[in-house]
Amino acid sequence: MQAFVAACAIAIVVALGSVFVLDGVQKTADEGFKSSTGVRL
């Protein structure tokens, strides 16, 4: 039973950590689809 509770706690910690990491990596649509020449793709 302790192993199950520990696994659930670790899964929650990993999920929360990934939310913060992916939120920092994410770009807005203006940044993601803008080219250096100013032409919109």
C-alpha positions in Angstrom: 0.0 0.0 0.0 2.8 2.4 0.8 4.3 1.8 -2.7 1.0 2.7 -4.3 0.7 6.0 -2.3 4.3 6.8 -3.1 3.8 6.2 -6.8 0.7 8.4 -6.8 2.6 11.2 -5.0 5.5 10.9 -7.5 3.1 11.0 -10.5 1.5 14.2 -9.1 4.9 15.8 -8.6 6.1 14.9 -12.1 2.8 16.2 -13.6 3.1 19.5 -11.8 6.7 19.9 -12.8 5.9 19.2 -16.4 3.2 21.9 -16.4 5.7 24.6 -15.3 8.4 23.4 -17.8 6.0 23.2 -20.7 4.4 26.5 -19.9 7.8 28.2 -20.0 8.6 26.6 -23.4 5.3 27.4 -25.1 5.3 30.3 -27.6 2.4 32.5 -28.5 0.8 32.1 -32.0 2.4 35.4 -33.1 5.9 34.2 -32.2 5.4 30.6 -33.5 4.1 31.4 -37.0 6.0 34.6 -37.8 8.9 34.4 -40.2 12.0 36.6 -40.3 10.8 38.2 -43.6 7.5 39.3 -42.1 5.5 37.0 -44.3 2.8 35.1 -42.5 2.7 31.4 -43.2 
